[in-house]
Amino acid sequence: MKRINLTITGCMGRMGKQIIKSSQSDKNFKIVSLTESFKMRKKVNKIVPELNSEASFKKTNVIIDFTVPKCTLEVLKIASKLKKRVVIGTTGFSRGQEKIIEKYSKKIPILKAGNMSLGINLLMYLTEITSKSLGNNFLSKIFEIHHKHKKDYPSGTALMLGKGIAIGRRKNLKTLIGKKYLNKKTFPYGKKINFNSVRKGEIIGEHEVKFSSGKEIISLNHEAFDRALYSEGALTAAKWLMKKKPGLYSMRDILNFK
């Protein structure tokens, strides 16, 4: 099998470094370029990182992007012009930015996931089923913990799980988002979905969805112990995307969850 030429944006970030490490042990990939938001002279993986540009993306087949929304949109603008595939792991997009991503997906294949973990995507699937089964008689809330460096909250994964609850209730997530707490020890259930985000230490990621009737509580949770599960998931997504036509895809499409 011919190796896939890969570009990793935000190569000096936590996920950027992890994707480089994972791709080095995956014979399906060859890193042809790395990019960062600032100029660098020092080589990373024998490559000098560049700024995002047509030149830096020219030889690639697929771009993996774990950066920030503004940078992701910059990447998509260039990738769309060059007809390059893009895997997006960036979170924290506004509704307007989401619409721009949808617009680009009509020109190029894009796989976007708030979380690249198989376990988390299974958790969302189970959240949908649970929410649908329990109906409106149960109140819900979502708790998540990430490392102290993560800026956005609730996390993209927490919102993804919130969407799972909304899908189960056949409602739009926007109408169900309740209060958003930060670093609270306890927080209440609500008729809408309340979120509590904790930022501390170097925790990779913990998520819990809870449903309560007042008489019983149902909990669904997931803990991540190794950041490699996200980078390996992103590489799996990149391989899968190589055979796809323009469109906006998710990890659910790869895993074939109905």
C-alpha positions as CSV (number, residue, x, y, z in Angstrom):
1,M,0.0,0.0,0.0
2,K,1.2,3.4,-0.9
3,R,1.9,5.6,2.1
4,I,-0.4,8.5,2.8
5,N,1.3,11.9,2.8
6,L,0.4,13.6,6.0
7,T,0.5,17.2,7.3
8,I,0.1,18.0,11.0
9,T,-0.9,21.5,12.0
10,G,-0.2,22.9,15.4
11,C,2.8,20.5,15.5
12,M,4.1,21.9,18.8
13,G,0.9,21.5,20.7
14,R,0.0,18.6,22.9
15,M,-1.9,16.7,20.3
16,G,0.4,17.8,17.5
17,K,3.3,16.1,19.2
18,Q,1.3,13.0,20.0
19,I,0.1,12.6,16.4
20,I,3.8,12.9,15.2
21,K,4.7,10.2,17.7
22,S,1.9,7.9,16.7
23,S,2.4,8.4,12.9
24,Q,6.1,7.4,13.3
25,S,5.0,3.9,14.3
26,D,2.3,3.7,11.6
27,K,3.7,2.5,8.2
28,N,0.6,3.8,6.4
29,F,1.8,7.4,6.8
30,K,4.7,9.7,5.8
31,I,4.8,13.1,7.3
32,V,5.6,15.6,4.5
33,S,5.0,18.8,6.4
34,L,4.4,20.3,9.8
35,T,2.9,23.7,10.5
36,E,2.7,26.1,13.4
37,S,1.3,29.6,14.1
38,F,4.8,31.0,14.5
39,K,8.1,30.7,12.5
40,M,10.5,28.1,13.6
41,R,14.1,27.2,12.6
42,K,14.5,24.1,14.7
43,K,13.6,20.8,13.0
44,V,10.9,18.6,14.4
45,N,10.9,15.0,13.1
46,K,13.6,16.1,10.6
47,I,11.2,18.7,9.2
48,V,11.3,22.5,9.7
49,P,7.7,23.5,10.6
50,E,6.2,26.2,8.4
51,L,3.3,28.6,8.6
52,N,0.0,27.4,7.0
53,S,0.2,28.1,3.3
54,E,-0.4,26.6,-0.1
55,A,3.3,25.6,-0.2
56,S,3.2,23.8,3.1
57,F,0.1,21.8,2.0
58,K,1.0,21.2,-1.6
59,K,2.5,17.7,-1.3
60,T,0.1,16.3,1.3
61,N,-2.9,14.0,0.9
62,V,-4.5,14.7,4.3
63,I,-4.2,17.3,7.0
64,I,-4.8,16.6,10.7
65,D,-5.7,19.7,12.6
66,F,-5.9,20.0,16.4
67,T,-5.5,23.7,16.9
68,V,-7.9,26.6,17.6
69,P,-11.0,27.6,15.6
70,K,-9.4,30.6,13.9
71,C,-6.5,28.5,12.7
72,T,-8.7,25.6,11.6
73,L,-10.7,27.9,9.3
74,E,-7.4,29.2,7.9
75,V,-6.4,25.6,7.2
76,L,-9.7,24.8,5.6
77,K,-9.6,27.8,3.3
78,I,-6.2,26.7,1.9
79,A,-7.1,23.0,1.9
80,S,-10.3,23.7,0.0
81,K,-8.4,25.6,-2.7
82,L,-5.9,22.7,-3.1
83,K,-8.6,19.9,-2.7
84,K,-6.9,18.4,0.3
85,R,-8.7,16.2,2.9
86,V,-8.9,17.5,6.5
87,V,-9.4,15.7,9.8
88,I,-10.5,18.2,12.5
89,G,-10.0,17.6,16.2
90,T,-10.3,21.2,17.2
91,T,-13.1,22.2,19.5
92,G,-14.8,25.4,20.6
93,F,-16.3,26.5,17.3
94,S,-19.1,29.1,17.2
95,R,-22.3,28.4,15.3
96,G,-21.2,30.7,12.6
97,Q,-17.8,28.8,12.3
98,E,-19.7,25.5,12.2
99,K,-21.6,26.8,9.1
100,I,-18.3,27.8,7.4
101,I,-17.0,24.2,8.0
102,E,-20.2,22.8,6.4
103,K,-19.6,25.1,3.4
104,Y,-16.1,23.8,2.9
105,S,-17.3,20.2,3.2
106,K,-19.2,20.6,0.0
107,K,-15.8,21.0,-1.8
108,I,-13.5,18.6,0.2
109,P,-13.9,15.6,2.5
110,I,-13.8,16.7,6.1
111,L,-14.0,14.5,9.2
112,K,-14.8,16.5,12.3
113,A,-15.0,15.0,15.8
114,G,-15.1,16.6,19.2
115,N,-13.3,13.4,20.4
116,M,-11.5,10.8,18.3
117,S,-11.8,8.0,20.9
118,L,-13.7,4.9,20.1
119,G,-14.9,4.7,23.7
120,I,-16.2,8.2,23.8
121,N,-18.1,7.7,20.5
122,L,-19.6,4.5,21.9
123,L,-20.5,6.5,25.1
124,M,-22.4,9.1,22.9
125,Y,-24.3,6.3,21.2
126,L,-25.2,4.8,24.6
127,T,-26.2,8.3,25.8
128,E,-28.6,8.6,22.9
129,I,-30.2,5.2,23.6
130,T,-30.5,6.0,27.3
131,S,-32.0,9.4,26.8
132,K,-34.5,8.1,24.3
133,S,-35.5,5.2,26.7
134,L,-35.9,7.4,29.7
135,G,-37.7,10.3,28.1
136,N,-38.5,13.5,29.9
137,N,-39.1,11.9,33.3
138,F,-35.4,12.0,34.0
139,L,-33.3,15.2,34.5
140,S,-29.7,15.1,33.3
141,K,-26.3,16.7,33.7
142,I,-22.8,16.3,32.3
143,F,-19.5,16.4,34.3
144,E,-16.1,16.6,32.7
145,I,-12.4,17.1,33.8
146,H,-9.5,18.1,31.7
147,H,-5.9,19.3,32.2
148,K,-5.4,22.9,33.5
149,H,-4.1,24.0,30.0
150,K,-7.5,23.5,28.3
151,K,-9.2,26.8,27.8
152,D,-12.6,26.1,26.3
153,Y,-15.5,24.8,28.5
154,P,-17.7,22.8,28.4
155,S,-15.3,20.6,26.4
156,G,-16.2,19.6,22.8
157,T,-16.8,16.1,24.1
158,A,-19.2,17.3,26.8
159,L,-21.2,19.2,24.2
160,M,-21.1,16.1,22.0
161,L,-22.6,14.1,24.8
162,G,-25.1,16.8,25.4
163,K,-26.1,16.4,21.7
164,G,-26.6,12.7,22.4
165,I,-29.1,13.6,25.1
166,A,-30.8,16.0,22.7
167,I,-31.0,13.5,19.9
168,G,-32.5,10.9,22.3
169,R,-35.2,13.5,23.2
170,R,-35.7,14.5,19.6
171,K,-34.8,18.1,20.4
172,N,-32.1,20.6,19.3
173,L,-29.2,20.8,21.7
174,K,-29.3,24.6,21.7
175,T,-32.8,24.5,23.4
176,L,-31.5,22.1,26.0
177,I,-28.3,23.7,27.1
178,G,-28.7,24.8,30.8
179,K,-26.1,26.3,33.1
180,K,-22.4,26.0,32.5
181,Y,-20.3,25.7,35.7
182,L,-16.5,25.8,36.1
183,N,-14.6,24.1,38.9
184,K,-17.6,23.4,41.1
185,K,-17.5,20.6,43.6
186,T,-21.2,19.9,43.1
187,F,-23.9,21.1,40.6
188,P,-27.6,20.4,40.2
189,Y,-29.6,18.4,37.7
190,G,-31.9,20.5,35.6
191,K,-34.8,20.3,33.1
192,K,-32.2,21.5,30.7
193,I,-28.7,19.9,30.6
194,N,-26.3,21.5,33.1
195,F,-22.6,21.2,32.6
196,N,-19.7,21.3,35.1
197,S,-16.2,21.6,33.8
198,V,-13.1,21.1,36.0
199,R,-9.6,22.1,34.9
200,K,-6.8,20.8,37.0
201,G,-3.4,19.0,36.8
202,E,-2.5,17.0,33.7
203,I,-5.7,14.9,33.5
204,I,-6.2,13.7,29.9
205,G,-10.0,13.5,30.1
206,E,-12.9,12.2,32.1
207,H,-16.6,12.5,31.2
208,E,-19.8,11.5,32.9
209,V,-23.4,11.7,31.9
210,K,-26.0,11.3,34.6
211,F,-29.7,10.9,34.5
212,S,-31.9,11.2,37.6
213,S,-35.6,10.6,38.3
214,G,-35.2,11.6,42.0
215,K,-35.6,7.9,42.9
216,E,-32.7,6.5,40.9
217,I,-29.6,7.7,39.1
218,I,-28.1,6.2,35.9
219,S,-24.5,7.1,35.2
220,L,-22.5,6.6,32.0
221,N,-18.8,7.5,32.1
222,H,-15.4,7.3,30.3
223,E,-11.8,7.9,31.4
224,A,-8.9,8.4,29.1
225,F,-5.4,7.4,30.5
226,D,-3.3,7.8,27.3
227,R,-3.4,10.6,24.8
228,A,-2.4,8.1,22.2
229,L,-6.0,6.9,21.9
230,Y,-6.9,10.3,20.4
231,S,-3.9,10.5,18.0
232,E,-4.5,6.9,16.8
233,G,-8.1,7.6,16.3
234,A,-7.2,10.7,14.2
235,L,-4.9,8.5,12.0
236,T,-7.7,5.9,11.6
237,A,-9.9,8.8,10.5
238,A,-7.3,10.0,8.1
239,K,-7.0,6.6,6.5
240,W,-10.8,6.2,6.2
241,L,-11.2,9.7,4.7
242,M,-8.9,8.9,1.8
243,K,-11.6,7.0,0.0
244,K,-14.4,9.5,0.6
245,K,-16.1,12.1,-1.5
246,P,-16.6,15.7,-0.3
247,G,-18.8,15.8,2.7
248,L,-18.8,16.4,6.5
249,Y,-18.2,13.1,8.3
250,S,-17.8,12.0,12.0
251,M,-16.3,9.1,13.9
252,R,-19.7,7.6,13.9
253,D,-19.5,7.2,10.2
254,I,-16.3,5.2,10.6
255,L,-17.7,3.1,13.4
256,N,-21.0,2.6,11.5
257,F,-23.2,3.4,14.6
258,K,-26.8,3.7,13.4
